[in-house]
């Protein structure tokens, strides 16, 4: 990864790259924390067109240099997605993306920003003054497989 990368709003032409980053991030960065069936459930049913609604709203940013490195999505008062490609984790990409999302929410005068974080991501969010407010589970569709999450918030 070059030291020079930009953060920009995603466009409909980016959907395949966003989908690939999402899969790569979950498969590479979460496998030490979750069972294979949890990873499979997490990614089940995802498709490139699943990012279009947020792109059209202007609520999805990506980091890129010669390719997409990661992305962040907001919805309402929530940072709803933040994923970085496994090869680019722990290099500041997630930090810049999260700062972009926080700035966008603060510009919209959101007083409290919410996140549902996987257990492996809680320490990252705590560095940005998010605090755990509860716990729960994430599941897709009718799957009996679940992933433990922490609900977190940050007051602006």
N, C-alpha and C positions, 0 to 999 in steps of 0.2 A: 504494500500500500504506500502510495506517495504521501508525503506530508501535506500535500495540497489536494484537498477535496472540498467540494461545495455541498451545501445544503440547499435544496430547492423544492418547490412544490412538485408533487408527482403529476404526471399527465396520463391520459388513457394509454398512451404508447408504452408506459412503464409496467403495466399489469403483470406481464409474464416474469419480468425481473423481480418484482415484489413477491410474487408467489414463490419463486425459486429461493429468495433470501429467507422468507418465512420458513419454508421446509428445511433449508440448510441450518438455520439457527436452532430450530427445535431439535432436529436430529443430532446436531453436533454438540450443542451446549447443554442440552437437558438430559442426555442419556445417562449421565452419572447420577442423576437425581430421580429418574422415573423409569419404570419398567417398560419394556418394548410395547406392551399392549396399551399403555398410557400414551406413549408417543404416537402410536398408530391412531388412537381415538382422537388425539389433539389435532392431527392433520387430516383426518377423514372428512371428505366432502369439501375440502377447500379447493378453490379454482381461481385462476387469474381474474376473472370477472368479479370476484368477491371484493375487490378493492375499489371498484369503480364508484360506488356511492360516496365514499370518503373523498376520492379524488375530485368528483364533481362538486362536492361541498367546499373544497379547498382546505380540507382537514388532514391531508396526508403529505408528509415531507420525506424526502430521501436524501441520503448522503451518497455522493458518487465521485469517483475519479475516472478511471477508464471503464468502470462498471459500477453497478449499485453495490454499496457496502452495507446498508441497513436502512430502516425506515421507522417512522413514528406516525401514529394516527391518534387524533383526538375525536371525541364525540361528546357533545354536551360539556360537562365539567370533568370529563374523565380522559386520562391518557389510556386509550383502549388497546393500543398495540405498540410495542417497541421491540424490534428484532434486528440483530446485527449478525452478519455472516460469521460463521465460526472462525474463519481465518482472520477476521478483523476485530474480534472481541478483545477487550481489555487494552484498546489502543486509543480510547477517547472518542470513538464514533458514537457510542451510546450516550455518552455525556453530552455531546453537542446536539444530538437529536432530542434528548430529554429537555435540554435548555431551550431549544426551539419550541417545543410543545408548551412548556411552562410559560414562555414569553407570549405565545399566542393566546393562551387561556387568560393570562393576566391582562392582556390588551382588551379582552372581552369582559373584563371586570369580574371574572370568576373568583369568588372569595375563598372557596375550598376546592382543591383539585383532588380527584379520586383516582385510585389505581387498584386493580385486582392483580396482585403479583404472585407468581409462582414462588415456591420456597427458595429456589436458587437465586431469585432476583431481589429478594427483600433487602439484603445488605447493600446492594447498589442503590436502591431508592432511598434508603435511610441516609445515605451521604448527601442527599438533596432535601433534607428536612421532612421527608415523608415519615409518618409514624403508623405503626400497625394499630388498627382499630377493631379488628375482628378476624375471623377465619371462616372458611367455607370450602366448597368444592366446585370444580369446573367439569362439565361434561358436554359432549356434543350429541345432538339428536337423542335417540332412545338408548344410547349405550349405557350399560351398567358400570362401565369403567369410569373412574373419576380421578381428578387431580386435585390435591389439596392446594388451596390458595390462601393468601392473606389479603384482607382488605386494608388499604392504606389511604391516608389523606395528608395533604399539605395545605396549610392556610397561607394565602397570599399576603 
